[in-house]
Amino acid sequence: MKHIALLLVVVLVGCAAPDVKRYGWVTGLKTEKAAYYRQLHANPWSSVNQKLKDCHIQNYSIYVKEIEGKLYLFSYLEYTGKDFDKDMKRMAADPETRRWWQETDPCQQPLPDAALKGKIWSDAEEVYHLP
């Protein structure tokens, strides 16, 4: 009987688990702004972190890599909400997040495809995932 109850709990928890959509993006990092960008992210504003969580973002990471003398940022996140565009608009409407972006955006150097769209980050295509 205990095994059946445990199995039922596992099945119900598995069914209740949110769908996760993974996103990856790439952008450049201006060399002269790299130290400031690192400093900002070493001490992120709690209000910005909370807004990310409120907008169903988890496991968010940003990596930096130098390639042929240029710095690039790669970001990865998992989204568990139901309407990504709506949540991103809600985030963009947040005054603290907009103030944060006023600090971070000048540090970044958009790749040509993003720049043409007036964006900072270029979408990256997922080609492999090990769950």
N, CA, C and O atoms as a printed pandas DataFrame, in Angstrom:
     atom_number atom_name residue_name chain_id  residue_number  x_coord  y_coord  z_coord
0              1         N          MET        A               1    0.823   -1.199    0.000
1              2        CA          MET        A               1    0.000    0.000    0.000
2              3         C          MET        A               1    0.867    1.263    0.000
3              4         O          MET        A               1    0.552    2.239   -0.681
4              5         N          LYS        A               2    1.971    1.235    0.777
5              6        CA          LYS        A               2    2.859    2.395    0.817
6              7         C          LYS        A               2    3.448    2.653   -0.558
7              8         O          LYS        A               2    3.606    3.807   -0.958
8              9         N          HIS        A               3    3.779    1.581   -1.293
9             10        CA          HIS        A               3    4.369    1.740   -2.620
10            11         C          HIS        A               3    3.380    2.372   -3.597
11            12         O          HIS        A               3    3.760    3.193   -4.432
12            13         N          ILE        A               4    2.133    1.989   -3.488
13            14        CA          ILE        A               4    1.112    2.559   -4.363
14            15         C          ILE        A               4    0.925    4.038   -4.050
15            16         O          ILE        A               4    0.807    4.854   -4.965
16            17         N          ALA        A               5    0.898    4.390   -2.777
17            18        CA          ALA        A               5    0.747    5.793   -2.388
18            19         C          ALA        A               5    1.940    6.611   -2.873
19            20         O          ALA        A               5    1.774    7.724   -3.372
20            21         N          LEU        A               6    3.135    6.061   -2.727
21            22        CA          LEU        A               6    4.335    6.764   -3.181
22            23         C          LEU        A               6    4.313    6.937   -4.698
23            24         O          LEU        A               6    4.653    8.006   -5.207
24            25         N          LEU        A               7    3.915    5.894   -5.419
25            26        CA          LEU        A               7    3.821    5.970   -6.870
26            27         C          LEU        A               7    2.805    7.036   -7.292
27            28         O          LEU        A               7    3.047    7.784   -8.239
28            29         N          LEU        A               8    1.684    7.104   -6.599
29            30        CA          LEU        A               8    0.660    8.097   -6.902
30            31         C          LEU        A               8    1.210    9.517   -6.698
31            32         O          LEU        A               8    0.967   10.400   -7.520
32            33         N          VAL        A               9    1.941    9.730   -5.615
33            34        CA          VAL        A               9    2.537   11.039   -5.351
34            35         C          VAL        A               9    3.512   11.405   -6.463
35            36         O          VAL        A               9    3.494   12.533   -6.954
36            37         N          VAL        A              10    4.364   10.460   -6.867
37            38        CA          VAL        A              10    5.349   10.722   -7.919
38            39         C          VAL        A              10    4.647   11.077   -9.222
39            40         O          VAL        A              10    5.057   12.013   -9.909
40            41         N          VAL        A              11    3.599   10.345   -9.570
41            42        CA          VAL        A              11    2.865   10.608  -10.807
42            43         C          VAL        A              11    2.196   11.972  -10.749
43            44         O          VAL        A              11    2.256   12.729  -11.717
44            45         N          LEU        A              12    1.561   12.297   -9.629
45            46        CA          LEU        A              12    0.882   13.584   -9.512
46            47         C          LEU        A              12    1.869   14.747   -9.546
47            48         O          LEU        A              12    1.604   15.765  -10.186
48            49         N          VAL        A              13    2.984   14.608   -8.876
49            50        CA          VAL        A              13    3.996   15.664   -8.901
50            51         C          VAL        A              13    4.538   15.811  -10.316
51            52         O          VAL        A              13    4.734   16.931  -10.789
52            53         N          GLY        A              14    4.780   14.706  -10.992
53            54        CA          GLY        A              14    5.263   14.754  -12.371
54            55         C          GLY        A              14    4.274   15.444  -13.293
55            56         O          GLY        A              14    4.673   16.194  -14.184
56            57         N          CYS        A              15    2.993   15.197  -13.087
57            58        CA          CYS        A              15    1.968   15.831  -13.913
58            59         C          CYS        A              15    1.845   17.319  -13.610
59            60         O          CYS        A              15    1.485   18.106  -14.485
60            61         N          ALA        A              16    2.143   17.701  -12.378
61            62        CA          ALA        A              16    2.007   19.095  -11.988
62            63         C          ALA        A              16    3.245   19.917  -12.326
63            64         O          ALA        A              16    3.228   21.143  -12.221
64            65         N          ALA        A              17    4.312   19.247  -12.728
65            66        CA          ALA        A              17    5.551   19.969  -13.033
66            67         C          ALA        A              17    5.316   20.915  -14.210
67            68         O          ALA        A              17    4.703   20.535  -15.208
68            69         N          PRO        A              18    5.803   22.139  -14.087
69            70        CA          PRO        A              18    5.571   23.102  -15.170
70            71         C          PRO        A              18    6.365   22.740  -16.416
71            72         O          PRO        A              18    7.441   22.146  -16.344
72            73         N          ASP        A              19    5.803   23.116  -17.562
73            74        CA          ASP        A              19    6.550   22.975  -18.810
74            75         C          ASP        A              19    7.685   23.984  -18.774
75            76         O          ASP        A              19    7.498   25.126  -18.353
76            77         N          VAL        A              20    8.841   23.567  -19.209
77            78        CA          VAL        A              20   10.003   24.446  -19.214
78            79         C          VAL        A              20   10.435   24.659  -20.650
79            80         O          VAL        A              20   10.640   23.701  -21.396
80            81         N          LYS        A              21   10.570   25.909  -21.032
81            82        CA          LYS        A              21   11.108   26.261  -22.344
82            83         C          LYS        A              21   12.467   26.901  -22.094
83            84         O          LYS        A              21   12.597   27.799  -21.261
84            85         N          ARG        A              22   13.473   26.436  -22.816
85            86        CA          ARG        A              22   14.832   26.932  -22.641
86            87         C          ARG        A              22   15.147   27.965  -23.710
87            88         O          ARG        A              22   14.758   27.819  -24.869
88            89         N          TYR        A              23   15.861   29.014  -23.304
89            90        CA          TYR        A              23   16.277   30.068  -24.218
90            91         C          TYR        A              23   17.766   30.307  -24.073
91            92         O          TYR        A              23   18.312   30.253  -22.970
92            93         N          GLY        A              24   18.416   30.572  -25.187
93            94        CA          GLY        A              24   19.811   30.968  -25.196
94            95         C          GLY        A              24   19.982   32.162  -26.114
95            96         O          GLY        A              24   19.358   32.237  -27.173
96            97         N          TRP        A              25   20.828   33.093  -25.706
97            98        CA          TRP        A              25   21.080   34.298  -26.492
98            99         C          TRP        A              25   22.563   34.621  -26.481
99           100         O          TRP        A              25   23.296   34.181  -25.596
100          101         N          VAL        A              26   23.000   35.389  -27.467
101          102        CA          VAL        A              26   24.390   35.819  -27.587
102          103         C          VAL        A              26   24.413   37.317  -27.887
103          104         O          VAL        A              26   23.565   37.829  -28.618
104          105         N          THR        A              27   25.385   38.003  -27.317
105          106        CA          THR        A              27   25.640   39.403  -27.648
106          107         C          THR        A              27   27.106   39.687  -27.387
107          108         O          THR        A              27   27.794   38.896  -26.741
108          109         N          GLY        A              28   27.577   40.806  -27.884
109          110        CA          GLY        A              28   28.943   41.215  -27.615
110          111         C          GLY        A              28   29.027   41.968  -26.298
111          112         O          GLY        A              28   28.025   42.474  -25.793
112          113         N          LEU        A              29   30.229   42.034  -25.751
113          114        CA          LEU        A              29   30.502   42.793  -24.530
114          115         C          LEU        A              29   31.651   43.745  -24.833
115          116         O          LEU        A              29   32.739   43.314  -25.213
116          117         N          LYS        A              30   31.406   45.025  -24.665
117          118        CA          LYS        A              30   32.442   46.016  -24.935
118          119         C          LYS        A              30   33.585   45.840  -23.932
119          120         O          LYS        A              30   33.367   45.821  -22.720
120          121         N          THR        A              31   34.797   45.712  -24.456
121          122        CA          THR        A              31   35.964   45.465  -23.608
122          123         C          THR        A              31   36.100   46.516  -22.519
123          124         O          THR        A              31   36.382   46.191  -21.366
124          125         N          GLU        A              32   35.900   47.769  -22.883
125          126        CA          GLU        A              32   36.072   48.854  -21.923
126          127         C          GLU        A              32   34.975   48.886  -20.860
127          128         O          GLU        A              32   35.106   49.592  -19.860
128          129         N          LYS        A              33   33.895   48.128  -21.065
129          130        CA          LYS        A              33   32.785   48.071  -20.108
130          131         C          LYS        A              33   32.710   46.725  -19.386
131          132         O          LYS        A              33   31.838   46.525  -18.541
132          133         N          ALA        A              34   33.617   45.802  -19.713
133          134        CA          ALA        A              34   33.537   44.438  -19.177
134          135         C          ALA        A              34   33.639   44.404  -17.655
135          136         O          ALA        A              34   32.883   43.682  -17.005
136          137         N          ALA        A              35   34.553   45.166  -17.083
137          138        CA          ALA        A              35   34.717   45.148  -15.619
138          139         C          ALA        A              35   33.443   45.659  -14.934
139          140         O          ALA        A              35   33.004   45.098  -13.930
140          141         N          TYR        A              36   32.861   46.714  -15.477
141          142        CA          TYR        A              36   31.628   47.253  -14.892
142          143         C          TYR        A              36   30.481   46.251  -15.020
143          144         O          TYR        A              36   29.703   46.074  -14.082
144          145         N          TYR        A              37   30.374   45.601  -16.168
145          146        CA          TYR        A              37   29.323   44.604  -16.382
146          147         C          TYR        A              37   29.457   43.458  -15.372
147          148         O          TYR        A              37   28.468   43.004  -14.796
148          149         N          ARG        A              38   30.686   43.005  -15.171
149          150        CA          ARG        A              38   30.927   41.936  -14.186
150          151         C          ARG        A              38   30.561   42.406  -12.779
151          152         O          ARG        A              38   29.968   41.658  -12.002
152          153         N          GLN        A              39   30.919   43.654  -12.458
153          154        CA          GLN        A              39   30.612   44.212  -11.142
154          155         C          GLN        A              39   29.097   44.260  -10.921
155          156         O          GLN        A              39   28.609   43.879   -9.857
156          157         N          LEU        A              40   28.363   44.727  -11.924
157          158        CA          LEU        A              40   26.904   44.772  -11.809
158          159         C          LEU        A              40   26.331   43.387  -11.507
159          160         O          LEU        A              40   25.469   43.234  -10.641
160          161         N          HIS        A              41   26.818   42.392  -12.227
161          162        CA          HIS        A              41   26.249   41.060  -12.073
162          163         C          HIS        A              41   26.788   40.317  -10.852
163          164         O          HIS        A              41   26.216   39.308  -10.440
164          165         N          ALA        A              42   27.873   40.803  -10.278
165          166        CA          ALA        A              42   28.352   40.241   -9.016
166          167         C          ALA        A              42   27.457   40.680   -7.863
167          168         O          ALA        A              42   27.403   40.028   -6.821
168          169         N          ASN        A              43   26.754   41.797   -8.064
169          170        CA          ASN        A              43   25.858   42.355   -7.047
170          171         C          ASN        A              43   24.545   42.782   -7.687
171          172         O          ASN        A              43   24.212   43.967   -7.676
172          173         N          PRO        A              44   23.791   41.832   -8.248
173          174        CA          PRO        A              44   22.554   42.225   -8.944
174          175         C          PRO        A              44   21.536   42.801   -7.973
175          176         O          PRO        A              44   21.497   42.438   -6.798
176          177         N          TRP        A              45   20.729   43.690   -8.479
177          178        CA          TRP        A              45   19.694   44.308   -7.654
178          179         C          TRP        A              45   18.632   43.266   -7.311
179          180         O          TRP        A              45   18.156   42.546   -8.188
180          181         N          SER        A              46   18.270   43.191   -6.053
181          182        CA          SER        A              46   17.281   42.193   -5.627
182          183         C          SER        A              46   15.946   42.402   -6.324
183          184         O          SER        A              46   15.247   41.430   -6.611
184          185         N          SER        A              47   15.576   43.646   -6.603
185          186        CA          SER        A              47   14.296   43.913   -7.275
186          187         C          SER        A              47   14.294   43.346   -8.697
187          188         O          SER        A              47   13.263   42.878   -9.179
188          189         N          VAL        A              48   15.439   43.388   -9.359
189          190        CA          VAL        A              48   15.541   42.846  -10.719
190          191         C          VAL        A              48   15.479   41.320  -10.671
191          192         O          VAL        A              48   14.793   40.701  -11.484
192          193         N          ASN        A              49   16.185   40.719   -9.729
193          194        CA          ASN        A              49   16.115   39.258   -9.570
194          195         C          ASN        A              49   14.682   38.816   -9.269
195          196         O          ASN        A              49   14.215   37.808   -9.799
196          197         N          GLN        A              50   13.989   39.572   -8.418
197          198        CA          GLN        A              50   12.617   39.212   -8.077
198          199         C          GLN        A              50   11.702   39.336   -9.293
199          200         O          GLN        A              50   10.817   38.501   -9.485
200          201         N          LYS        A              51   11.904   40.366  -10.115
201          202        CA          LYS        A              51   11.073   40.534  -11.317
202          203         C          LYS        A              51   11.291   39.374  -12.277
203          204         O          LYS        A              51   10.341   38.891  -12.893
204          205         N          LEU        A              52   12.547   38.919  -12.410
205          206        CA          LEU        A              52   12.821   37.743  -13.250
206          207         C          LEU        A              52   12.012   36.548  -12.761
207          208         O          LEU        A              52   11.380   35.849  -13.552
208          209         N          LYS        A              53   12.037   36.323  -11.459
209          210        CA          LYS        A              53   11.288   35.196  -10.892
210          211         C          LYS        A              53    9.787   35.381  -11.075
211          212         O          LYS        A              53    9.073   34.431  -11.395
212          213         N          ASP        A              54    9.303   36.625  -10.868
213          214        CA          ASP        A              54    7.873   36.910  -11.047
214          215         C          ASP        A              54    7.427   36.650  -12.485
215          216         O          ASP        A              54    6.263   36.336  -12.736
216          217         N          CYS        A              55    8.360   36.784  -13.422
217          218        CA          CYS        A              55    8.053   36.564  -14.839
218          219         C          CYS        A              55    8.391   35.138  -15.276
219          220         O          CYS        A              55    8.586   34.870  -16.461
220          221         N          HIS        A              56    8.456   34.230  -14.302
221          222        CA          HIS        A              56    8.583   32.791  -14.554
222          223         C          HIS        A              56    9.936   32.392  -15.145
223          224         O          HIS        A              56   10.017   31.444  -15.925
224          225         N          ILE        A              57   10.988   33.107  -14.778
225          226        CA          ILE        A              57   12.330   32.774  -15.244
226          227         C          ILE        A              57   13.094   32.114  -14.106
227          228         O          ILE        A              57   13.083   32.579  -12.966
228          229         N          GLN        A              58   13.752   31.024  -14.448
229          230        CA          GLN        A              58   14.570   30.299  -13.473
230          231         C          GLN        A              58   15.849   29.827  -14.162
231          232         O          GLN        A              58   15.958   29.838  -15.388
232          233         N          ASN        A              59   16.802   29.417  -13.347
233          234        CA          ASN        A              59   18.082   28.904  -13.871
234          235         C          ASN        A              59   18.674   29.825  -14.937
235          236         O          ASN        A              59   19.055   29.383  -16.021
236          237         N          TYR        A              60   18.742   31.107  -14.608
237          238        CA          TYR        A              60   19.251   32.114  -15.531
238          239         C          TYR        A              60   20.740   32.302  -15.279
239          240         O          TYR        A              60   21.164   32.569  -14.155
240          241         N          SER        A              61   21.520   32.159  -16.333
241          242        CA          SER        A              61   22.969   32.328  -16.237
242          243         C          SER        A              61   23.457   33.156  -17.407
243          244         O          SER        A              61   22.893   33.106  -18.500
244          245         N          ILE        A              62   24.515   33.921  -17.166
245          246        CA          ILE        A              62   25.190   34.657  -18.234
246          247         C          ILE        A              62   26.665   34.289  -18.159
247          248         O          ILE        A              62   27.275   34.330  -17.091
248          249         N          TYR        A              63   27.227   33.930  -19.304
249          250        CA          TYR        A              63   28.635   33.544  -19.412
250          251         C          TYR        A              63   29.349   34.544  -20.320
251          252         O          TYR        A              63   28.743   35.127  -21.220
252          253         N          VAL        A              64   30.646   34.733  -20.071
253          254        CA          VAL        A              64   31.462   35.586  -20.941
254          255         C          VAL        A              64   32.573   34.732  -21.547
255          256         O          VAL        A              64   33.141   33.861  -20.888
256          257         N          LYS        A              65   32.868   35.004  -22.820
257          258        CA          LYS        A              65   33.914   34.262  -23.530
258          259         C          LYS        A              65   34.634   35.210  -24.478
259          260         O          LYS        A              65   34.007   35.970  -25.216
260          261         N          GLU        A              66   35.959   35.152  -24.445
261          262        CA          GLU        A              66   36.750   35.920  -25.402
262          263         C          GLU        A              66   37.022   35.039  -26.615
263          264         O          GLU        A              66   37.467   33.899  -26.481
264          265         N          ILE        A              67   36.749   35.583  -27.802
265          266        CA          ILE        A              67   37.003   34.887  -29.066
266          267         C          ILE        A              67   37.708   35.858  -29.990
267          268         O          ILE        A              67   37.172   36.911  -30.337
268          269         N          GLU        A              68   38.903   35.493  -30.379
269          270        CA          GLU        A              68   39.712   36.316  -31.290
270          271         C          GLU        A              68   39.777   37.773  -30.837
271          272         O          GLU        A              68   39.620   38.696  -31.636
272          273         N          GLY        A              69   40.010   37.956  -29.550
273          274        CA          GLY        A              69   40.193   39.288  -28.997
274          275         C          GLY        A              69   38.923   40.061  -28.701
275          276         O          GLY        A              69   38.995   41.187  -28.210
276          277         N          LYS        A              70   37.761   39.486  -28.986
277          278        CA          LYS        A              70   36.484   40.144  -28.713
278          279         C          LYS        A              70   35.749   39.372  -27.627
279          280         O          LYS        A              70   35.851   38.149  -27.541
280          281         N          LEU        A              71   35.002   40.104  -26.794
281          282        CA          LEU        A              71   34.237   39.477  -25.723
282          283         C          LEU        A              71   32.788   39.256  -26.153
283          284         O          LEU        A              71   32.172   40.107  -26.794
284          285         N          TYR        A              72   32.273   38.104  -25.784
285          286        CA          TYR        A              72   30.889   37.753  -26.080
286          287         C          TYR        A              72   30.217   37.254  -24.817
287          288         O          TYR        A              72   30.848   36.635  -23.960
288          289         N          LEU        A              73   28.925   37.533  -24.715
289          290        CA          LEU        A              73   28.104   37.033  -23.626
290          291         C          LEU        A              73   27.151   35.980  -24.174
291          292         O          LEU        A              73   26.578   36.139  -25.252
292          293         N          PHE        A              74   26.994   34.914  -23.420
293          294        CA          PHE        A              74   25.995   33.893  -23.729
294          295         C          PHE        A              74   25.090   33.789  -22.522
295          296         O          PHE        A              74   25.565   33.616  -21.400
296          297         N          SER        A              75   23.791   33.893  -22.742
297          298        CA          SER        A              75   22.856   33.743  -21.628
298          299         C          SER        A              75   21.954   32.537  -21.875
299          300         O          SER        A              75   21.628   32.184  -23.008
300          301         N          TYR        A              76   21.572   31.930  -20.764
301          302        CA          TYR        A              76   20.689   30.773  -20.785
302          303         C          TYR        A              76   19.665   30.962  -19.682
303          304         O          TYR        A              76   20.001   31.387  -18.577
304          305         N          LEU        A              77   18.410   30.645  -19.986
305          306        CA          LEU        A              77   17.383   30.667  -18.949
306          307         C          LEU        A              77   16.319   29.636  -19.259
307          308         O          LEU        A              77   16.204   29.133  -20.376
308          309         N          GLU        A              78   15.557   29.345  -18.244
309          310        CA          GLU        A              78   14.410   28.458  -18.379
310          311         C          GLU        A              78   13.158   29.259  -18.038
311          312         O          GLU        A              78   13.113   29.975  -17.037
312          313         N          TYR        A              79   12.155   29.126  -18.880
313          314        CA          TYR        A              79   10.891   29.843  -18.717
314          315         C          TYR        A              79    9.794   28.833  -18.403
315          316         O          TYR        A              79    9.615   27.853  -19.126
316          317         N          THR        A              80    9.054   29.081  -17.311
317          318        CA          THR        A              80    8.016   28.145  -16.884
318          319         C          THR        A              80    6.604   28.723  -16.987
319          320         O          THR        A              80    5.641   28.076  -16.578
320          321         N          GLY        A              81    6.476   29.923  -17.526
321          322        CA          GLY        A              81    5.155   30.541  -17.645
322          323         C          GLY        A              81    4.384   30.038  -18.854
323          324         O          GLY        A              81    4.799   29.098  -19.531
324          325         N          LYS        A              82    3.272   30.674  -19.105
325          326        CA          LYS        A              82    2.387   30.278  -20.204
326          327         C          LYS        A              82    2.466   31.221  -21.405
327          328         O          LYS        A              82    2.116   30.830  -22.518
328          329         N          ASP        A              83    2.929   32.477  -21.190
329          330        CA          ASP        A              83    2.939   33.472  -22.259
330          331         C          ASP        A              83    4.228   34.287  -22.158
331          332         O          ASP        A              83    4.277   35.307  -21.471
332          333         N          PHE        A              84    5.265   33.829  -22.846
333          334        CA          PHE        A              84    6.587   34.444  -22.764
334          335         C          PHE        A              84    6.545   35.914  -23.170
335          336         O          PHE        A              84    7.086   36.766  -22.466
336          337         N          ASP        A              85    5.909   36.217  -24.294
337          338        CA          ASP        A              85    5.864   37.604  -24.767
338          339         C          ASP        A              85    5.188   38.522  -23.746
339          340         O          ASP        A              85    5.659   39.632  -23.497
340          341         N          LYS        A              86    4.104   38.066  -23.167
341          342        CA          LYS        A              86    3.392   38.863  -22.161
342          343         C          LYS        A              86    4.283   39.100  -20.939
343          344         O          LYS        A              86    4.346   40.216  -20.423
344          345         N          ASP        A              87    4.964   38.061  -20.481
345          346        CA          ASP        A              87    5.843   38.215  -19.323
346          347         C          ASP        A              87    7.028   39.132  -19.638
347          348         O          ASP        A              87    7.464   39.894  -18.775
348          349         N          MET        A              88    7.548   39.067  -20.855
349          350        CA          MET        A              88    8.667   39.947  -21.215
350          351         C          MET        A              88    8.209   41.406  -21.296
351          352         O          MET        A              88    8.965   42.312  -20.945
352          353         N          LYS        A              89    6.983   41.637  -21.752
353          354        CA          LYS        A              89    6.437   42.999  -21.769
354          355         C          LYS        A              89    6.225   43.508  -20.346
355          356         O          LYS        A              89    6.464   44.679  -20.051
356          357         N          ARG        A              90    5.779   42.620  -19.480
357          358        CA          ARG        A              90    5.586   42.993  -18.069
358          359         C          ARG        A              90    6.926   43.351  -17.435
359          360         O          ARG        A              90    7.019   44.311  -16.670
360          361         N          MET        A              91    7.959   42.579  -17.752
361          362        CA          MET        A              91    9.286   42.874  -17.237
362          363         C          MET        A              91    9.786   44.212  -17.777
363          364         O          MET        A              91   10.341   45.018  -17.030
364          365         N          ALA        A              92    9.592   44.445  -19.063
365          366        CA          ALA        A              92   10.062   45.683  -19.692
366          367         C          ALA        A              92    9.328   46.906  -19.161
367          368         O          ALA        A              92    9.844   48.019  -19.261
368          369         N          ALA        A              93    8.151   46.728  -18.607
369          370        CA          ALA        A              93    7.388   47.847  -18.053
370          371         C          ALA        A              93    7.813   48.177  -16.618
371          372         O          ALA        A              93    7.421   49.213  -16.079
372          373         N          ASP        A              94    8.595   47.319  -16.010
373          374        CA          ASP        A              94    9.019   47.517  -14.624
374          375         C          ASP        A              94   10.091   48.608  -14.538
375          376         O          ASP        A              94   11.135   48.489  -15.180
376          377         N          PRO        A              95    9.855   49.666  -13.759
377          378        CA          PRO        A              95   10.820   50.768  -13.681
378          379         C          PRO        A              95   12.219   50.343  -13.201
379          380         O          PRO        A              95   13.217   50.835  -13.729
380          381         N          GLU        A              96   12.307   49.466  -12.241
381          382        CA          GLU        A              96   13.617   49.029  -11.746
382          383         C          GLU        A              96   14.371   48.222  -12.799
383          384         O          GLU        A              96   15.586   48.360  -12.939
384          385         N          THR        A              97   13.659   47.391  -13.529
385          386        CA          THR        A              97   14.295   46.614  -14.595
386          387         C          THR        A              97   14.779   47.550  -15.700
387          388         O          THR        A              97   15.876   47.372  -16.230
388          389         N          ARG        A              98   13.974   48.535  -16.046
389          390        CA          ARG        A              98   14.402   49.511  -17.060
390          391         C          ARG        A              98   15.637   50.275  -16.592
391          392         O          ARG        A              98   16.529   50.556  -17.392
392          393         N          ARG        A              99   15.697   50.608  -15.319
393          394        CA          ARG        A              99   16.865   51.301  -14.766
394          395         C          ARG        A              99   18.097   50.395  -14.812
395          396         O          ARG        A              99   19.200   50.863  -15.093
396          397         N          TRP        A             100   17.913   49.103  -14.539
397          398        CA          TRP        A             100   19.001   48.115  -14.624
398          399         C          TRP        A             100   19.523   48.043  -16.062
399          400         O          TRP        A             100   20.731   48.041  -16.299
400          401         N          TRP        A             101   18.599   47.985  -17.005
401          402        CA          TRP        A             101   18.996   47.922  -18.413
402          403         C          TRP        A             101   19.730   49.185  -18.849
403          404         O          TRP        A             101   20.574   49.125  -19.743
404          405         N          GLN        A             102   19.427   50.316  -18.241
405          406        CA          GLN        A             102   20.167   51.545  -18.555
406          407         C          GLN        A             102   21.633   51.412  -18.143
407          408         O          GLN        A             102   22.499   52.088  -18.699
408          409         N          GLU        A             103   21.907   50.552  -17.181
409          410        CA          GLU        A             103   23.281   50.295  -16.753
410          411         C          GLU        A             103   23.945   49.219  -17.625
411          412         O          GLU        A             103   25.111   49.346  -17.997
412          413         N          THR        A             104   23.187   48.158  -17.947
413          414        CA          THR        A             104   23.787   47.023  -18.652
414          415         C          THR        A             104   23.840   47.209  -20.173
415          416         O          THR        A             104   24.819   46.813  -20.805
416          417         N          ASP        A             105   22.818   47.797  -20.759
417          418        CA          ASP        A             105   22.767   47.910  -22.221
418          419         C          ASP        A             105   23.982   48.615  -22.827
419          420         O          ASP        A             105   24.490   48.148  -23.846
420          421         N          PRO        A             106   24.475   49.718  -22.248
421          422        CA          PRO        A             106   25.645   50.373  -22.842
422          423         C          PRO        A             106   26.921   49.527  -22.791
423          424         O          PRO        A             106   27.902   49.837  -23.467
424          425         N          CYS        A             107   26.905   48.476  -22.000
425          426        CA          CYS        A             107   28.065   47.582  -21.906
426          427         C          CYS        A             107   28.085   46.565  -23.051
427          428         O          CYS        A             107   29.127   45.982  -23.353
428          429         N          GLN        A             108   26.955   46.364  -23.667
429          430        CA          GLN        A             108   26.795   45.299  -24.643
430          431         C          GLN        A             108   26.929   45.816  -26.072
431          432         O          GLN        A             108   26.618   46.969  -26.368
432          433         N          GLN        A             109   27.394   44.939  -26.938
433          434        CA          GLN        A             109   27.562   45.248  -28.361
434          435         C          GLN        A             109   26.740   44.251  -29.155
435          436         O          GLN        A             109   27.194   43.130  -29.387
436          437         N          PRO        A             110   25.526   44.633  -29.585
437          438        CA          PRO        A             110   24.671   43.689  -30.302
438          439         C          PRO        A             110   25.339   43.146  -31.560
439          440         O          PRO        A             110   26.086   43.854  -32.235
440          441         N          LEU        A             111   25.063   41.895  -31.863
441          442        CA          LEU        A             111   25.493   41.309  -33.124
442          443         C          LEU        A             111   24.624   41.900  -34.240
443          444         O          LEU        A             111   23.538   42.409  -33.967
444          445         N          PRO        A             112   25.088   41.838  -35.485
445          446        CA          PRO        A             112   24.363   42.508  -36.581
446          447         C          PRO        A             112   22.887   42.128  -36.696
447          448         O          PRO        A             112   22.052   43.003  -36.928
448          449         N          ASP        A             113   22.543   40.846  -36.540
449          450        CA          ASP        A             113   21.138   40.452  -36.690
450          451         C          ASP        A             113   20.255   41.079  -35.625
451          452         O          ASP        A             113   19.122   41.464  -35.912
452          453         N          ALA        A             114   20.756   41.186  -34.401
453          454        CA          ALA        A             114   19.980   41.817  -33.329
454          455         C          ALA        A             114   19.900   43.325  -33.551
455          456         O          ALA        A             114   18.844   43.930  -33.366
456          457         N          ALA        A             115   21.011   43.922  -33.944
457          458        CA          ALA        A             115   21.042   45.368  -34.163
458          459         C          ALA        A             115   20.021   45.790  -35.226
459          460         O          ALA        A             115   19.384   46.835  -35.091
460          461         N          LEU        A             116   19.864   44.988  -36.273
461          462        CA          LEU        A             116   18.880   45.291  -37.317
462          463         C          LEU        A             116   17.455   45.320  -36.773
463          464         O          LEU        A             116   16.593   46.019  -37.304
464          465         N          LYS        A             117   17.218   44.556  -35.713
465          466        CA          LYS        A             117   15.884   44.494  -35.102
466          467         C          LYS        A             117   15.749   45.442  -33.915
467          468         O          LYS        A             117   14.704   45.480  -33.265
468          469         N          GLY        A             118   16.811   46.215  -33.625
469          470        CA          GLY        A             118   16.782   47.109  -32.471
470          471         C          GLY        A             118   16.867   46.368  -31.150
471          472         O          GLY        A             118   16.399   46.864  -30.125
472          473         N          LYS        A             119   17.464   45.180  -31.169
473          474        CA          LYS        A             119   17.580   44.359  -29.977
474          475         C          LYS        A             119   19.037   44.298  -29.524
475          476         O          LYS        A             119   19.946   44.661  -30.271
476          477         N          ILE        A             120   19.244   43.842  -28.311
477          478        CA          ILE        A             120   20.593   43.673  -27.763
478          479         C          ILE        A             120   21.091   42.240  -27.989
479          480         O          ILE        A             120   22.223   42.028  -28.425
480          481         N          TRP        A             121   20.245   41.280  -27.691
481          482        CA          TRP        A             121   20.625   39.861  -27.715
482          483         C          TRP        A             121   20.140   39.184  -28.998
483          484         O          TRP        A             121   19.031   39.439  -29.467
484          485         N          SER        A             122   20.988   38.318  -29.556
485          486        CA          SER        A             122   20.631   37.485  -30.709
486          487         C          SER        A             122   20.149   36.132  -30.203
487          488         O          SER        A             122   20.752   35.541  -29.307
488          489         N          ASP        A             123   19.068   35.653  -30.780
489          490        CA          ASP        A             123   18.563   34.324  -30.423
490          491         C          ASP        A             123   19.571   33.261  -30.832
491          492         O          ASP        A             123   20.193   33.352  -31.890
492          493         N          ALA        A             124   19.725   32.255  -29.984
493          494        CA          ALA        A             124   20.560   31.106  -30.300
494          495         C          ALA        A             124   19.643   29.889  -30.442
495          496         O          ALA        A             124   18.661   29.751  -29.712
496          497         N          GLU        A             125   19.967   29.035  -31.364
497          498        CA          GLU        A             125   19.168   27.838  -31.619
498          499         C          GLU        A             125   19.688   26.681  -30.774
499          500         O          GLU        A             125   20.883   26.386  -30.777
500          501         N          GLU        A             126   18.789   26.036  -30.058
501          502        CA          GLU        A             126   19.165   24.863  -29.289
502          503         C          GLU        A             126   19.331   23.681  -30.253
503          504         O          GLU        A             126   18.417   23.368  -31.016
504          505         N          VAL        A             127   20.481   23.037  -30.217
505          506        CA          VAL        A             127   20.713   21.889  -31.073
506          507         C          VAL        A             127   20.849   20.588  -30.268
507          508         O          VAL        A             127   20.875   19.498  -30.840
508          509         N          TYR        A             128   20.934   20.711  -28.950
509          510        CA          TYR        A             128   21.044   19.514  -28.113
510          511         C          TYR        A             128   20.622   19.859  -26.696
511          512         O          TYR        A             128   20.906   20.949  -26.198
512          513         N          HIS        A             129   19.940   18.917  -26.051
513          514        CA          HIS        A             129   19.569   19.056  -24.653
514          515         C          HIS        A             129   19.563   17.679  -24.019
515          516         O          HIS        A             129   18.974   16.742  -24.559
516          517         N          LEU        A             130   20.214   17.556  -22.884
517          518        CA          LEU        A             130   20.201   16.318  -22.104
518          519         C          LEU        A             130   19.340   16.555  -20.879
519          520         O          LEU        A             130   19.786   17.215  -19.941
520          521         N          PRO        A             131   18.135   16.043  -20.860
521          522        CA          PRO        A             131   17.269   16.259  -19.682
522          523         C          PRO        A             131   17.752   15.464  -18.472
523          524         O          PRO        A             131   17.142   15.531  -17.406
